[in-house]
Amino acid sequence: MAFVKVSDTSEIPAGKMKAVQVEGKQILIANVDGRYYAMGNKCTHAGGDLSSGTLSGNIVTCPRHGAQFDVTSGKVVSGPKLLFIRLKIKDEEPCEVRVDGKDILLKID
């Protein structure tokens, strides 16, 4: 298992997100109050691009149906809303992040 550079800290200011592709996987990196977190970038409900959603604190909201995930853990906070029903969905897979100087590194299995 190795860490791979995927971005520079200047590319993801506080309160922002960025999608990267590493070994065929779409990964979302989020900067929450100067700390970087990473998890899968495709919503587990319908494959929405989470990096196109909104980040409020540590919660990212999918732009498709409003599912919400905690970027610090990948856990579902709220399922997608369709009509008046909230569906249950799977958590996102978190990735270990390390910052070395200005380099953002992800642990790749």
N, CA, C and O atoms as a MOPAC input file, in Angstrom:
PM7 MOZYME 1SCF
protein

 N      0.83800 1    -1.17200 1     0.00000 1
 C      0.00000 1     0.00000 1     0.00000 1
 C      0.88800 1     1.24200 1     0.00000 1
 O      1.78900 1     1.38400 1     0.82600 1
 N      0.61400 1     2.11900 1    -0.93200 1
 C      1.44200 1     3.30900 1    -1.08300 1
 C      0.57100 1     4.54900 1    -1.12800 1
 O     -0.61200 1     4.49100 1    -1.46300 1
 N      1.18700 1     5.68200 1    -0.78100 1
 C      0.51600 1     6.96700 1    -0.91500 1
 C      0.92600 1     7.56900 1    -2.24900 1
 O      2.09100 1     7.51800 1    -2.64200 1
 N     -0.07400 1     8.15100 1    -2.94900 1
 C      0.14000 1     8.72700 1    -4.26700 1
 C     -0.30000 1    10.18500 1    -4.24300 1
 O     -1.37200 1    10.50300 1    -3.72900 1
 N      0.53100 1    11.07900 1    -4.80100 1
 C      0.15000 1    12.48700 1    -4.88800 1
 C     -0.99800 1    12.63600 1    -5.88100 1
 O     -0.94200 1    12.12700 1    -7.00100 1
 N     -2.05200 1    13.35100 1    -5.44300 1
 C     -3.21400 1    13.54700 1    -6.30400 1
 C     -3.55200 1    15.01200 1    -6.53000 1
 O     -4.29900 1    15.34100 1    -7.45200 1
 N     -3.01000 1    15.89400 1    -5.69700 1
 C     -3.34000 1    17.30600 1    -5.83100 1
 C     -2.37200 1    18.13400 1    -4.99400 1
 O     -1.53000 1    17.60700 1    -4.26700 1
 N     -2.52100 1    19.43300 1    -5.12200 1
 C     -1.76200 1    20.39400 1    -4.34100 1
 C     -2.75400 1    21.10600 1    -3.42400 1
 O     -3.89200 1    21.35200 1    -3.82200 1
 N     -2.34100 1    21.43700 1    -2.21100 1
 C     -3.26000 1    22.08500 1    -1.26300 1
 C     -3.84200 1    23.39500 1    -1.79600 1
 O     -4.96100 1    23.76600 1    -1.44200 1
 N     -3.09100 1    24.09300 1    -2.64200 1
 C     -3.58400 1    25.37100 1    -3.18700 1
 C     -4.76400 1    25.17200 1    -4.14000 1
 O     -5.49000 1    26.12400 1    -4.42600 1
 N     -4.96400 1    23.94900 1    -4.63300 1
 C     -6.06000 1    23.66500 1    -5.56500 1
 C     -7.39400 1    23.43000 1    -4.86300 1
 O     -8.44600 1    23.42700 1    -5.50300 1
 N     -7.34800 1    23.23000 1    -3.52700 1
 C     -8.58200 1    22.94100 1    -2.79300 1
 C     -8.62200 1    23.81800 1    -1.54000 1
 O     -8.23200 1    23.37400 1    -0.46000 1
 N     -9.09400 1    25.06600 1    -1.67900 1
 C     -9.17500 1    25.94700 1    -0.51500 1
 C    -10.21100 1    25.45500 1     0.49700 1
 O    -11.03000 1    24.59200 1     0.18000 1
 N    -10.17400 1    25.99400 1     1.69300 1
 C    -11.13400 1    25.62000 1     2.74600 1
 C    -12.56800 1    25.76800 1     2.24400 1
 O    -12.92600 1    26.76600 1     1.61800 1
 N    -13.37700 1    24.75400 1     2.53100 1
 C    -14.78200 1    24.77400 1     2.12800 1
 C    -15.02800 1    24.34600 1     0.69500 1
 O    -16.15200 1    24.46100 1     0.20600 1
 N    -14.00000 1    23.85400 1     0.00600 1
 C    -14.12800 1    23.45100 1    -1.40300 1
 C    -13.82500 1    21.96900 1    -1.57500 1
 O    -13.31500 1    21.31300 1    -0.66700 1
 N    -14.15100 1    21.45400 1    -2.76200 1
 C    -13.95300 1    20.04100 1    -3.09700 1
 C    -13.33900 1    19.92800 1    -4.47900 1
 O    -13.37900 1    20.86200 1    -5.28000 1
 N    -12.77100 1    18.76100 1    -4.73500 1
 C    -12.20700 1    18.47300 1    -6.05300 1
 C    -12.30500 1    16.97700 1    -6.29000 1
 O    -12.08900 1    16.18000 1    -5.37700 1
 N    -12.63300 1    16.59500 1    -7.52700 1
 C    -12.63900 1    15.18300 1    -7.90800 1
 C    -11.30500 1    14.84700 1    -8.56600 1
 O    -10.77400 1    15.63200 1    -9.35200 1
 N    -10.77200 1    13.67500 1    -8.23800 1
 C     -9.55600 1    13.17700 1    -8.87100 1
 C     -9.80400 1    11.72900 1    -9.27700 1
 O    -10.68100 1    11.05700 1    -8.73300 1
 N     -9.02500 1    11.26700 1   -10.23300 1
 C     -9.11800 1     9.86800 1   -10.63300 1
 C     -7.79400 1     9.20100 1   -10.29100 1
 O     -6.72800 1     9.66300 1   -10.69700 1
 N     -7.87700 1     8.10400 1    -9.53600 1
 C     -6.69900 1     7.36500 1    -9.11100 1
 C     -6.93600 1     5.88800 1    -9.38200 1
 O     -7.85500 1     5.28200 1    -8.83000 1
 N     -6.10300 1     5.32200 1   -10.23000 1
 C     -6.19000 1     3.90200 1   -10.57400 1
 C     -7.62300 1     3.49400 1   -10.92900 1
 O     -8.12800 1     2.47600 1   -10.45600 1
 N     -8.25800 1     4.30100 1   -11.76200 1
 C     -9.59700 1     3.99500 1   -12.24700 1
 C    -10.72700 1     4.32500 1   -11.29000 1
 O    -11.89000 1     4.07900 1   -11.61100 1
 N    -10.42200 1     4.87300 1   -10.13100 1
 C    -11.45800 1     5.22700 1    -9.15800 1
 C    -11.65700 1     6.73000 1    -9.11900 1
 O    -10.69100 1     7.49400 1    -9.14300 1
 N    -12.91800 1     7.15400 1    -9.05800 1
 C    -13.26000 1     8.55900 1    -8.87700 1
 C    -13.28300 1     8.86000 1    -7.38600 1
 O    -14.05800 1     8.26000 1    -6.64000 1
 N    -12.43900 1     9.78500 1    -6.94900 1
 C    -12.31600 1    10.11800 1    -5.53500 1
 C    -12.62300 1    11.60200 1    -5.33400 1
 O    -12.18400 1    12.44700 1    -6.11300 1
 N    -13.37500 1    11.90400 1    -4.29100 1
 C    -13.68300 1    13.27800 1    -3.90300 1
 C    -12.74800 1    13.67600 1    -2.76700 1
 O    -12.63700 1    12.96200 1    -1.77100 1
 N    -12.07900 1    14.81100 1    -2.91500 1
 C    -11.26200 1    15.36400 1    -1.84200 1
 C    -11.92700 1    16.65200 1    -1.38600 1
 O    -12.27000 1    17.50500 1    -2.20400 1
 N    -12.10900 1    16.79000 1    -0.07100 1
 C    -12.75300 1    17.98000 1     0.48900 1
 C    -11.84700 1    18.60500 1     1.54500 1
 O    -11.18100 1    17.90200 1     2.30400 1
 N    -11.83300 1    19.92300 1     1.58100 1
 C    -11.08200 1    20.66500 1     2.58400 1
 C    -12.09300 1    21.21300 1     3.58600 1
 O    -12.87200 1    22.11400 1     3.27500 1
 N    -12.06600 1    20.65600 1     4.78900 1
 C    -12.96000 1    21.09300 1     5.85400 1
 C    -12.09800 1    21.75600 1     6.92700 1
 O    -11.38100 1    21.08400 1     7.66900 1
 N    -12.18200 1    23.08400 1     6.99500 1
 C    -11.42900 1    23.86300 1     7.98400 1
 C     -9.93700 1    23.54500 1     7.96300 1
 O     -9.30900 1    23.42900 1     9.01500 1
 N     -9.37300 1    23.40700 1     6.77000 1
 C     -7.94100 1    23.18000 1     6.63600 1
 C     -7.50000 1    21.73300 1     6.74400 1
 O     -6.30800 1    21.44600 1     6.63000 1
 N     -8.42600 1    20.81900 1     6.96000 1
 C     -8.11400 1    19.38300 1     6.99800 1
 C     -8.71100 1    18.74600 1     5.74900 1
 O     -9.81100 1    19.09900 1     5.32400 1
 N     -7.97900 1    17.81100 1     5.17100 1
 C     -8.39400 1    17.18500 1     3.91600 1
 C     -8.93600 1    15.78200 1     4.16600 1
 O     -8.37400 1    15.00400 1     4.93700 1
 N    -10.04900 1    15.48100 1     3.48900 1
 C    -10.70700 1    14.18100 1     3.59800 1
 C    -10.99500 1    13.67700 1     2.19200 1
 O    -11.14000 1    14.46500 1     1.25700 1
 N    -11.07700 1    12.35800 1     2.05100 1
 C    -11.35200 1    11.78300 1     0.72800 1
 C    -12.28900 1    10.59500 1     0.86200 1
 O    -12.25900 1     9.86000 1     1.84900 1
 N    -13.11900 1    10.42900 1    -0.15600 1
 C    -14.06500 1     9.30600 1    -0.23600 1
 C    -14.47600 1     9.15400 1    -1.69100 1
 O    -14.08800 1     9.96200 1    -2.53500 1
 N    -15.25500 1     8.12900 1    -1.98700 1
 C    -15.74600 1     7.93500 1    -3.34200 1
 C    -16.50400 1     9.15900 1    -3.82800 1
 O    -17.17700 1     9.82700 1    -3.04200 1
 N    -16.39900 1     9.45800 1    -5.12400 1
 C    -17.03300 1    10.65000 1    -5.68800 1
 C    -18.38600 1    10.37300 1    -6.33100 1
 O    -19.10300 1    11.31700 1    -6.66300 1
 N    -18.75100 1     9.12700 1    -6.51500 1
 C    -20.02900 1     8.80200 1    -7.16000 1
 C    -21.05700 1     8.42500 1    -6.10500 1
 O    -20.84000 1     7.49600 1    -5.32700 1
 N    -22.17600 1     9.14400 1    -6.07400 1
 C    -23.23500 1     8.87600 1    -5.10500 1
 C    -23.66000 1     7.40900 1    -5.19800 1
 O    -23.83200 1     6.87100 1    -6.29300 1
 N    -23.82500 1     6.77500 1    -4.04800 1
 C    -24.20300 1     5.35800 1    -4.02500 1
 C    -25.67200 1     5.13600 1    -4.38700 1
 O    -26.11100 1     3.99000 1    -4.48800 1
 N    -26.42500 1     6.19100 1    -4.58000 1
 C    -27.81900 1     6.05500 1    -4.99300 1
 C    -27.92700 1     5.91300 1    -6.51300 1
 O    -28.38700 1     4.88500 1    -7.01100 1
 N    -27.50500 1     6.93900 1    -7.24200 1
 C    -27.67200 1     6.90700 1    -8.70000 1
 C    -26.42000 1     7.37800 1    -9.43300 1
 O    -26.48800 1     7.77900 1   -10.59500 1
 N    -25.27900 1     7.32900 1    -8.75200 1
 C    -24.01800 1     7.66200 1    -9.41100 1
 C    -23.78600 1     9.13700 1    -9.67300 1
 O    -22.96900 1     9.49000 1   -10.52400 1
 N    -24.48800 1    10.00800 1    -8.95800 1
 C    -24.28200 1    11.44400 1    -9.13500 1
 C    -22.86100 1    11.85800 1    -8.79900 1
 O    -22.22100 1    11.26000 1    -7.93500 1
 N    -22.37400 1    12.87100 1    -9.47700 1
 C    -21.02400 1    13.39400 1    -9.26700 1
 C    -21.04500 1    14.29100 1    -8.03900 1
 O    -21.50700 1    15.43000 1    -8.11100 1
 N    -20.54600 1    13.78700 1    -6.90600 1
 C    -20.60400 1    14.54500 1    -5.65800 1
 C    -19.79300 1    15.82900 1    -5.71600 1
 O    -20.12900 1    16.79900 1    -5.03800 1
 N    -18.72800 1    15.85300 1    -6.51600 1
 C    -17.92400 1    17.07900 1    -6.61200 1
 C    -18.70000 1    18.21400 1    -7.26100 1
 O    -18.29200 1    19.37100 1    -7.16000 1
 N    -19.80900 1    17.91000 1    -7.92300 1
 C    -20.68100 1    18.94000 1    -8.50300 1
 C    -21.76200 1    19.37100 1    -7.52100 1
 O    -22.55700 1    20.26400 1    -7.81600 1
 N    -21.79000 1    18.73600 1    -6.35600 1
 C    -22.76900 1    19.07300 1    -5.33200 1
 C    -22.29700 1    20.23300 1    -4.48200 1
 O    -21.44200 1    21.01700 1    -4.89400 1
 N    -22.86800 1    20.33300 1    -3.28400 1
 C    -22.50400 1    21.41800 1    -2.37600 1
 C    -21.87600 1    20.84600 1    -1.10900 1
 O    -22.22400 1    19.75900 1    -0.65000 1
 N    -20.93500 1    21.61900 1    -0.56000 1
 C    -20.27800 1    21.24000 1     0.68100 1
 C    -20.63400 1    22.28100 1     1.73100 1
 O    -20.38000 1    23.47200 1     1.55200 1
 N    -21.22100 1    21.82300 1     2.81900 1
 C    -21.57000 1    22.69800 1     3.93100 1
 C    -20.95400 1    22.08600 1     5.18300 1
 O    -21.42700 1    21.06500 1     5.68400 1
 N    -19.89800 1    22.71500 1     5.68200 1
 C    -19.15800 1    22.10800 1     6.79500 1
 C    -18.52600 1    20.81500 1     6.30800 1
 O    -17.72400 1    20.82400 1     5.37400 1
 N    -18.88300 1    19.71200 1     6.93400 1
 C    -18.35100 1    18.41500 1     6.52700 1
 C    -19.38300 1    17.56400 1     5.77300 1
 O    -19.17800 1    16.36400 1     5.58900 1
 N    -20.47600 1    18.17100 1     5.34300 1
 C    -21.54500 1    17.44200 1     4.65000 1
 C    -21.59100 1    17.83300 1     3.18000 1
 O    -21.72300 1    19.00900 1     2.83800 1
 N    -21.47900 1    16.81700 1     2.31000 1
 C    -21.62800 1    17.04500 1     0.87300 1
 C    -23.01300 1    16.55100 1     0.46600 1
 O    -23.46400 1    15.48800 1     0.89200 1
 N    -23.67800 1    17.35100 1    -0.37200 1
 C    -25.01400 1    17.01500 1    -0.85400 1
 C    -24.94800 1    16.72100 1    -2.34200 1
 O    -24.44700 1    17.52900 1    -3.12400 1
 N    -25.45800 1    15.55500 1    -2.72800 1
 C    -25.46600 1    15.14400 1    -4.13100 1
 C    -26.39100 1    16.06000 1    -4.93200 1
 O    -27.50000 1    16.36100 1    -4.48900 1
 N    -25.94000 1    16.50500 1    -6.11000 1
 C    -26.77000 1    17.40400 1    -6.91400 1
 C    -27.96900 1    16.71200 1    -7.55700 1
 O    -28.89200 1    17.39400 1    -8.00400 1
 N    -27.98600 1    15.40300 1    -7.61700 1
 C    -29.09300 1    14.70200 1    -8.29200 1
 C    -30.35700 1    14.61200 1    -7.45000 1
 O    -31.39500 1    15.14300 1    -7.84500 1
 N    -30.29100 1    13.95300 1    -6.29900 1
 C    -31.48300 1    13.72700 1    -5.48700 1
 C    -31.31100 1    14.12000 1    -4.03100 1
 O    -32.15500 1    13.79700 1    -3.19500 1
 N    -30.20600 1    14.82700 1    -3.71500 1
 C    -30.05400 1    15.38600 1    -2.38000 1
 C    -29.51500 1    14.45700 1    -1.30500 1
 O    -29.57700 1    14.80100 1    -0.12400 1
 N    -28.99100 1    13.29600 1    -1.66800 1
 C    -28.37600 1    12.43800 1    -0.65500 1
 C    -27.21000 1    13.19100 1    -0.02400 1
 O    -26.52900 1    13.96400 1    -0.69700 1
 N    -26.98100 1    12.96600 1     1.26800 1
 C    -25.91700 1    13.66500 1     1.96700 1
 C    -24.95600 1    12.68500 1     2.62400 1
 O    -25.35700 1    11.65800 1     3.17300 1
 N    -23.66000 1    13.03700 1     2.55000 1
 C    -22.60500 1    12.20900 1     3.11000 1
 C    -21.68600 1    13.06400 1     3.96800 1
 O    -21.45200 1    14.23500 1     3.67000 1
 N    -21.16400 1    12.46500 1     5.04200 1
 C    -20.15200 1    13.10500 1     5.87500 1
 C    -18.79600 1    12.82500 1     5.22800 1
 O    -18.36800 1    11.67200 1     5.18100 1
 N    -18.12200 1    13.84400 1     4.73700 1
 C    -16.85600 1    13.63900 1     4.02300 1
 C    -15.74200 1    13.15800 1     4.95000 1
 O    -14.73800 1    12.63100 1     4.47100 1
 N    -15.89400 1    13.32500 1     6.26000 1
 C    -14.86000 1    12.87700 1     7.18700 1
 C    -14.85800 1    11.36800 1     7.37800 1
 O    -13.85400 1    10.79500 1     7.80100 1
 N    -15.98000 1    10.72100 1     7.06700 1
 C    -16.09500 1     9.27500 1     7.28400 1
 C    -16.67600 1     8.51000 1     6.09500 1
 O    -16.52800 1     7.29100 1     6.01400 1
 N    -17.33100 1     9.21100 1     5.17700 1
 C    -18.01600 1     8.55300 1     4.06900 1
 C    -19.41300 1     8.06300 1     4.42500 1
 O    -20.10900 1     7.51100 1     3.57300 1
 N    -19.83200 1     8.25600 1     5.67000 1
 C    -21.13600 1     7.76100 1     6.14300 1
 C    -22.29100 1     8.58200 1     5.56600 1
 O    -22.19000 1     9.79700 1     5.39700 1
 N    -23.38700 1     7.88700 1     5.26900 1
 C    -24.61100 1     8.54500 1     4.80700 1
 C    -25.22400 1     9.31100 1     5.97800 1
 O    -25.39600 1     8.76500 1     7.06800 1
 N    -25.54900 1    10.56700 1     5.74200 1
 C    -26.21300 1    11.39600 1     6.74100 1
 C    -27.71100 1    11.40600 1     6.46000 1
 O    -28.53000 1    11.36700 1     7.37700 1
 N    -28.05200 1    11.45700 1     5.17600 1
 C    -29.44800 1    11.49200 1     4.75700 1
 C    -29.54700 1    10.90700 1     3.35800 1
 O    -28.79400 1    11.28800 1     2.46200 1
 N    -30.47500 1     9.98100 1     3.17500 1
 C    -30.65100 1     9.36000 1     1.86700 1
 C    -31.29000 1    10.31300 1     0.87300 1
 O    -31.73200 1    11.39900 1     1.24700 1
 N    -31.34200 1     9.91100 1    -0.39900 1
 C    -31.95500 1    10.75800 1    -1.42100 1
 C    -33.44900 1    10.89500 1    -1.18900 1
 O    -34.10300 1     9.98100 1    -0.68600 1
 N    -33.97200 1    12.03900 1    -1.55900 1
 C    -35.39700 1    12.27600 1    -1.39000 1
 C    -36.07600 1    12.19100 1    -2.75100 1
 O    -35.76900 1    12.95700 1    -3.66500 1
 N    -36.99400 1    11.25500 1    -2.86500 1
 C    -37.80800 1    11.10600 1    -4.07100 1
 C    -39.26200 1    11.24500 1    -3.65100 1
 O    -39.77800 1    10.44000 1    -2.87400 1
 N    -39.91700 1    12.27600 1    -4.17300 1
 C    -41.25500 1    12.66100 1    -3.74000 1
 C    -41.21200 1    12.94200 1    -2.24500 1
 O    -40.58000 1    13.91200 1    -1.82900 1
 N    -41.86600 1    12.12300 1    -1.42200 1
 C    -41.88500 1    12.35000 1     0.02600 1
 C    -41.16200 1    11.24700 1     0.78200 1
 O    -41.33100 1    11.09800 1     1.99200 1
 N    -40.35700 1    10.47700 1     0.06300 1
 C    -39.69400 1     9.31400 1     0.66400 1
 C    -38.18300 1     9.52000 1     0.68800 1
 O    -37.60600 1     9.98200 1    -0.29600 1
 N    -37.54600 1     9.18600 1     1.78800 1
 C    -36.08600 1     9.17100 1     1.90100 1
 C    -35.64200 1     7.71500 1     1.76800 1
 O    -36.04800 1     6.86400 1     2.56000 1
 N    -34.81700 1     7.43300 1     0.77800 1
 C    -34.33600 1     6.07800 1     0.54100 1
 C    -33.08000 1     5.79700 1     1.35100 1
 O    -32.32100 1     6.71200 1     1.67400 1
 N    -32.86500 1     4.53400 1     1.67600 1
 C    -31.63600 1     4.12500 1     2.35500 1
 C    -30.61600 1     3.74700 1     1.29300 1
 O    -30.93400 1     3.04600 1     0.33200 1
 N    -29.38000 1     4.22200 1     1.47800 1
 C    -28.30800 1     3.93000 1     0.53200 1
 C    -27.04300 1     3.55700 1     1.29600 1
 O    -26.97200 1     3.70600 1     2.51600 1
 N    -26.04800 1     3.07100 1     0.56100 1
 C    -24.78500 1     2.65600 1     1.16100 1
 C    -23.88000 1     3.85300 1     1.42100 1
 O    -23.97500 1     4.89000 1     0.76500 1
 N    -22.99300 1     3.67100 1     2.41000 1
 C    -21.96800 1     4.67200 1     2.70600 1
 C    -20.97200 1     4.72500 1     1.54900 1
 O    -20.87400 1     3.79100 1     0.75300 1
 N    -20.24000 1     5.82700 1     1.47000 1
 C    -19.13100 1     5.95400 1     0.52500 1
 C    -17.89400 1     5.31300 1     1.14000 1
 O    -17.77700 1     5.22100 1     2.36200 1
 N    -16.98100 1     4.87500 1     0.29500 1
 C    -15.72400 1     4.30300 1     0.76100 1
 C    -14.74300 1     5.43500 1     1.07300 1
 O    -14.35800 1     6.17800 1     0.17000 1
 N    -14.32800 1     5.57800 1     2.35300 1
 C    -13.35800 1     6.63400 1     2.66500 1
 C    -11.95200 1     6.23800 1     2.21000 1
 O    -11.65000 1     5.05400 1     2.06300 1
 N    -11.11000 1     7.22400 1     1.99300 1
 C     -9.70700 1     7.00900 1     1.62500 1
 C     -8.83600 1     7.74800 1     2.63400 1
 O     -9.18500 1     8.83900 1     3.08600 1
 N     -7.70900 1     7.15100 1     2.98200 1
 C     -6.79000 1     7.80000 1     3.90600 1
 C     -6.02300 1     8.89800 1     3.17600 1
 O     -5.51700 1     8.69600 1     2.07200 1
 N     -5.94700 1    10.06500 1     3.81600 1
 C     -5.29300 1    11.22900 1     3.23200 1
 C     -4.09400 1    11.61500 1     4.09400 1
 O     -4.14100 1    11.54200 1     5.32200 1
 N     -3.03600 1    12.02200 1     3.43200 1
 C     -1.85600 1    12.55400 1     4.11500 1
 C     -1.44900 1    13.82000 1     3.36400 1
 O     -1.51200 1    13.86600 1     2.13500 1
 N     -1.03300 1    14.84600 1     4.10500 1
 C     -0.52100 1    16.07100 1     3.49500 1
 C      0.96500 1    16.14100 1     3.81500 1
 O      1.37700 1    16.06200 1     4.97300 1
 N      1.75400 1    16.28900 1     2.76500 1
 C      3.20900 1    16.40000 1     2.89500 1
 C      3.63500 1    17.71400 1     2.24300 1
 O      3.75100 1    17.80900 1     1.02100 1
 N      3.86900 1    18.73300 1     3.09200 1
 C      4.15000 1    20.06300 1     2.54300 1
 C      2.88100 1    20.58000 1     1.88200 1
 O      1.86800 1    20.79400 1     2.54800 1
 N      2.94000 1    20.78100 1     0.56100 1
 C      1.77200 1    21.23100 1    -0.20500 1
 C      1.13700 1    20.10600 1    -1.00600 1
 O      0.17400 1    20.33500 1    -1.73700 1
 N      1.66400 1    18.89500 1    -0.87800 1
 C      1.15600 1    17.73900 1    -1.62800 1
 C      0.05000 1    17.03000 1    -0.84700 1
 O      0.19400 1    16.74700 1     0.34200 1
 N     -1.05700 1    16.74800 1    -1.54100 1
 C     -2.12000 1    15.92400 1    -0.97600 1
 C     -1.91900 1    14.51900 1    -1.51400 1
 O     -1.88700 1    14.30300 1    -2.72500 1
 N     -1.78400 1    13.56000 1    -0.59400 1
 C     -1.52200 1    12.17600 1    -0.96400 1
 C     -2.68000 1    11.29800 1    -0.51300 1
 O     -3.24700 1    11.50900 1     0.55900 1
 N     -3.03000 1    10.30600 1    -1.34100 1
 C     -4.06200 1     9.32700 1    -0.98200 1
 C     -3.41200 1     7.95600 1    -0.87800 1
 O     -2.52300 1     7.61000 1    -1.65600 1
 N     -3.87400 1     7.18600 1     0.09700 1
 C     -3.39000 1     5.82100 1     0.26600 1
 C     -4.12300 1     4.92400 1    -0.72800 1
 O     -5.35200 1     4.85100 1    -0.73300 1
 N     -3.34900 1     4.24700 1    -1.56300 1
 C     -3.92400 1     3.38300 1    -2.59300 1
 C     -3.61600 1     1.93500 1    -2.23500 1
 O     -2.46300 1     1.56400 1    -2.01500 1
 N     -4.67000 1     1.12600 1    -2.18100 1
 C     -4.49900 1    -0.30500 1    -1.87100 1
 C     -4.12400 1    -1.08600 1    -3.10100 1
 O     -3.94100 1    -2.30100 1    -3.02900 1

